[in-house]
Amino acid sequence: MIKQKAQALILFLLNDISDKFDAISLKSLVDFLFKISEKIIIHFPKFLPFYIEYYADIIEQEISMINMTDSASILHIGCGSIPASSILLAKKTQAKILGIDLDFHAIKKAKICIKNMGLTKRVVVKQMDALKSDLSSHKIILISQGIIPKEIFMQKLADNLSLDQIIVLRSFSQDKSLDPSDEFLKNSYNILDIFCHKKHGSTTSIVLKKKNKV
């Protein structure tokens, strides 16, 4: 009974709120609720699979948007304390997953989370700065929402990429088009595809490749 009530509360926080509010104008509220949810759930391993499953349809859509091979190496930038996307990618593909975050404490918790999920051989997480690292071994790079300042980060990231690497950037939009705040992406990237996940508060997946400016 207690478990059912807790699951209902998690669903309310993650699904009902993100679905009914405008996630673009109230992004700070959504981010706050997700951070609170993660801080609570990380201490209750039994609820982790339930929480992580909330993101399953996003990952499945992103997998379908790109030509992902089982042997691909995937980098997840901004994995956070509950690396749900990294975990789901490991479960739904045979790819090698590396999750990174600048926050040492988030990585410490993420390692516990991965251990509780029994995926220590499939998912590795590290404290690492993507802009100061060699990313050449990763064919696919997933970038979580919340990377700031996004415009500066994405422009600098482009300098560190090859033309064949695929980027999946999580952002916000009301439909299958770039939000005005993401128009800057066209300066450094080719926009290959966009998908708006309506049930996730207008979360959008944008597939990118670095432009050849020669």
N, C-alpha and C positions, 0 to 999 in steps of 0.2 A: 504493500500500500504506500509506504514512504517512497519507495523507488518510483512508483507510478506518478506520485505527486511531483517529485523532483524532475522527472522527465517532462511532465506537462509544463513546469516552470521554464525549463530550458527551451522547449519549443516556443513558448510565448515570447521569450527574450530574443530568440534567434530568428523565428519565422514571422509571427504576427506583427511584431514591431517593425521589422525591416520591410515587411510587405505593405504596411499601412501608411508609413511616413515617407516623405520625400527625402531620400538618402543623400541627395546632392545638397539641398539647403540645410539639412539637419545632420550632416556628416559627422560633426563633432559628437553629437548625441549617440549616433550609431557606434562610432569607434569606442566611446566610453562604455557602452553596454557590452560590447564584445570583450573589452579588456577585463571588465568585472567578471563576466562569465568565465573567461579563461582562468582568472586567478582563483575562482571557486572550484571549477571542475578539475583543475590539475591535482587537487588533493583528494579526489574521489575517482580512482582508476576504473571503477565499474561503470561510470558514466561516460568515460572517454569515447568508446565506440559510438555511442548514441550522439554525442556532440560532433564527432568527426563525420558521421554519416550525413549530417546536414549539408556538407559541402560536396557530396558525391555527384550530384547532377551538374555542378559547375565543372568539376574535373572531367566528367564524361563528355561534356560538350567541348571542352578545350582539347581533349584527346581527338575528338572527331574533326576538329577544325584544322589540325596540323597532321602532317604525315609522320606520325610518331612510330618509330620502330622499337621493338623490344630491347634492342642492344644500345639504344641511345643513352647518353649520359645527360641527366637533367639537373640543372642548378636551380634551386629555389631561393631567391633573394628576399629577405624579410620573413623568415619562417616563423618567428615568434616562439612563445613558450609552449604552445600546442601546435606543432607543425602538421596540421590536418591535411593540407594539400600534398606535402611530401609523403605522408603516410598513405594517402589514397592513390597517389601515383605509383607507389611501390606495390600496392595491392592490385592495381588494375593494369599494370604493365610489368615487364621484366627489366625495366631500366634501372640503372644505378642512380640513386638520388643523393644529392648533397644539399642540405639546407644550411643557409648562413644568416647571421644576424649580427648587428653591431653590439647588441645588448648581451653582456656576459651572463647576467642573471636569467635572461630568457633562454639562452642556450643551455644553461645548467638544468632548467626545468624541462626543456625539450628533450634532453637526453633521458630523463626519468620517464617522460611520456612515451618515448620510443621503446624503452625497455619494458614498460608495462604493456605495450602493444605487441611485444615479441618480435620487433623488427630491427634489432641492432645489427643484423647482418645485411640488411637491405637499405637502411637509411642512416646516413652519417650527418651530424650537425656540428657546425663549427662557428666560433666567433671570428668573423672575417669581414673585411671591407671590400666589396665587389670592385670598387674603383681603383683599388691598389693591388689587385690580384690578377693572375693569369687565368682567363676564362676560356681559353682556346679549346680545352678538352670537352667542353659542354656544348652539344649540338643544340639543345633546347634550354632556354632560360625563362623561368617563371618569376614574375615580379609582383609581390603582394601589394595591396592597397596600403597607403600610409607612408610610403617612401617620400621623405621631404628633405629639401625642396625638390619636387618631382622634376620640374623643367631642367634645373641645373644637373640633377642626377642623370636624367636620360640623355642629355647632350654629352656629358662626360663619358657615359657608358658607351655611347656610339663610337667614341675614339678607341675603345678597348675591344671592339667586336670585329669579327670577320664577316664577309658578305653572305656566307652560307648559314650563319647561326640564326635560329628562329627565336624571337622574343614573344612571350605571352604576357602582356601587361594588364593587370587588373585596375580598373578605373570605375567611373560612374558616368551614366548617360541615361536619357529618358527613352531612347530608341536606338535603332541600329545605325547610329552615326556618331561621329566624334563629338564629345562635349566641347564647347568653345574653349574651355580651359586646357584642352589637349591638342588644340590646333598646332601648337609648336612642334609636335611630333613629325609633321610633314617636312620640316626642315632637314631632319637627319634620317628619317625612316620612310620606307614604303609601307603603306597600310594594306595588309593582305586580306584581313577579315575582321569583322566586329560582331559580337553577339551580346545582347543585353539580357541578363538573367533577371527577369521581372520579379520573381518571387524572393529575390535576395536584395531588395531595396535598390533596384536599378544598377546593381553591380554589373560591370561590363568587362568582357574579355576582348582585348585588342591584339591581333597577331601582326607582328612587325618584322621587317628585315632592314638592316642598315642599307642606306642608299649608296650607290657607287657614284661618287662625285668627281670621278676622273674626267 
